[in-house]
Amino acid sequence: MAESTQLAPRAGGTGPLLRRREVEREVGLSRTSIYDYMKAGRFPRPIEIAPHSVRWIASEIEAWKAERMGIRR
């Protein structure tokens, strides 16, 4: 399976919202790596819930992890 170069935003994502540190623990990446992947379009973007406060949709993080596992196979 070819690695995707761009993640399309998922409309209607539901579920818990994760803080950056929770995302770091979930995916095993550093803050820098997460933002580098986002810049390259290879990681879900967070949603702004307040000025200077963002959260990631848990279902999008789970989908990203599942995609990465599929690429491995």
N, C-alpha and C positions, 0 to 999 in steps of 0.2 A: 504494500500500500504506500503510495507516495505521500510525503509529508506535506500538509497544507501550509501555505504561506500566509494566509489571511483568515482570521476567525471572524465570521459574520456575527453581528450582535444578535443575541437571542431575544426576540420580543416575548414579553409575557413571562420572563423568568420568575419563578416563585421559590419560596422556601426561606430559610434563615439567611440573614446577612452576616458576612464575616468581616472582621477587622483584618488589617494587613498582617499582623502577627499570627493570626489564626490561619490565614492563607499560607504564610511562610511555612508553618508547621504541617499543614495539609499536603503541600506539594514538595516540600523539601528544598525550596529555593530561597535564596537571600532576597532582600528587598531590591538590591541592584539588579539581580537577574530577572525578577518579576517585571520591573519597569523596563528593562531592556527588551524582554519578550513582548511586552505590551507595545512598545515603540515599533517593533518589527511586525506587529499584527499577529503575533503567535500566542497571545494569552488574553483571557477575558479582561475587559476594561471594567473598572469599578463604576458605581453610580454615586453621585454626590447626594448625600442626605442632608447636609448643612454646609455652610461656608467652611472650608478647610477640613471637611469630614467626609470620607468616602467609605464605602463598603462594597464587597464583592458578593454576588448572588451565589449561594452555596451550590445550587444545581448547575451553574455554569462552570464552577471549579470542578465538580464531579465529572461533568461532560469532558472537560479538558483532560482530566486524568485518564478517563476511559479512552479518549482518542490517543493519548500517548501510549497506553498499553497496547492498543491496536497497531500502532506504528511499529512497536517492538516485535510483534508477531510477524 
